[in-house]
Amino acid sequence: MSNLAYKVEKQQRQTDSAEQSVIIRRRASITLGEKVLIVLFALAVLSASLFMISKAFAAYQTNIEIQKLEKKVETESSRVDDLEKEADMLKEPDRIMDIARKKGLKLGDKKVKDIQE
């Protein structure tokens, strides 16, 4: 009987060890195809982001140029306004009459028409 008990115990140990050896955990490895896809995806994202950044920078530069041109137009517009005011002042009939008299031109008041009336 002792021999029989030994065989039963031996069989139990073998089944226990067989169950333990069946449980093998493997780490999920990334295949070569998946690695290639990940690299291609990363390159696509990088390329798209560089493209977007370059376009944003170009828009920023264009904006700066537009602001410079608007400032230049504003400066020239104010200069034109000043010159128009000066031209209007130089066209005044009283001023012209005073200069004519200083230069020696003698005009009768009846012959000169006043534009403002």
C-alpha positions in Angstrom: 0.0 0.0 0.0 2.7 2.3 0.6 3.8 1.9 -2.9 0.4 2.7 -4.1 0.2 5.9 -2.0 3.5 6.9 -3.4 2.3 6.6 -7.0 -0.8 8.7 -6.3 1.3 11.4 -4.7 3.7 11.3 -7.6 0.8 11.7 -10.1 -0.6 14.7 -8.2 2.8 16.4 -8.2 3.1 15.8 -12.0 -0.3 17.3 -12.7 0.5 20.3 -10.4 3.8 21.0 -12.2 2.1 20.5 -15.6 -0.5 23.1 -14.8 2.2 25.6 -13.7 4.2 25.1 -16.8 1.3 25.7 -19.1 0.8 29.3 -17.9 3.4 31.2 -19.8 3.0 34.9 -20.2 4.4 36.5 -23.3 4.8 40.2 -23.7 3.0 41.4 -26.8 5.7 42.4 -29.3 5.2 44.9 -32.0 5.6 43.4 -35.5 7.8 45.0 -38.1 4.8 46.1 -40.1 3.3 47.9 -37.1 6.7 49.6 -36.5 6.8 50.8 -40.1 3.2 52.1 -39.8 4.0 54.0 -36.6 7.1 55.6 -38.1 5.1 56.6 -41.3 2.3 58.0 -39.1 4.8 60.0 -37.1 6.5 61.4 -40.2 3.1 62.3 -41.7 2.2 64.2 -38.5 5.5 65.9 -38.4 5.3 66.9 -42.1 1.7 68.3 -41.6 2.7 70.3 -38.6 5.7 71.8 -40.4 3.5 72.7 -43.3 1.0 74.4 -41.1 3.7 76.3 -39.2 5.2 77.5 -42.4 1.9 78.7 -43.7 1.1 80.5 -40.4 4.5 82.2 -40.5 3.9 83.3 -44.1 0.5 84.8 -43.1 2.2 86.5 -40.2 4.8 88.1 -42.5 2.1 89.2 -44.9 0.2 90.8 -42.0 3.3 92.8 -41.0 3.7 94.0 -44.6 0.1 95.0 -44.8 0.4 97.0 -41.6 3.5 98.8 -42.9 1.8 99.7 -46.1 -1.3 100.9 -44.3 0.9 103.1 -42.1 2.7 104.5 -45.2 -0.7 105.2 -46.9 -1.9 107.0 -43.8 1.3 109.1 -43.6 1.0 110.0 -47.3 -2.7 110.8 -46.9 -2.0 113.3 -44.1 0.8 114.8 -46.2 -1.7 115.2 -49.2 -4.2 116.8 -46.9 -1.6 119.3 -45.6 -0.6 120.2 -49.2 -4.2 120.7 -50.2 -4.7 123.1 -47.2 -1.6 125.0 -48.2 -2.7 125.2 -51.8 -6.1 126.5 -50.7 -4.4 129.1 -48.6 -2.1 130.2 -51.5 -5.2 130.6 -53.8 -6.9 133.2 -51.6 -7.6 136.3 -53.7 -6.7 138.7 -50.9 -3.2 137.2 -50.7 -2.8 137.4 -54.5 -3.9 141.0 -54.5 -1.4 141.9 -51.8 1.5 140.2 -53.6 0.5 141.9 -56.9 0.5 145.3 -55.2 3.9 144.7 -53.7 5.3 143.8 -57.1 4.0 147.1 -58.5 0.8 146.0 -60.3 -1.9 148.7 -60.1 -5.4 147.5 -60.3 -8.6 149.4 -60.0 -10.9 148.0 -57.4 -13.8 148.2 -60.0 -12.0 145.9 -62.5 -11.2 143.1 -60.0 -14.0 140.6 -59.4 -14.1 139.0 -56.0 -14.6 135.3 -56.5 -16.0 134.8 -53.0 -19.1 137.0 -53.6 
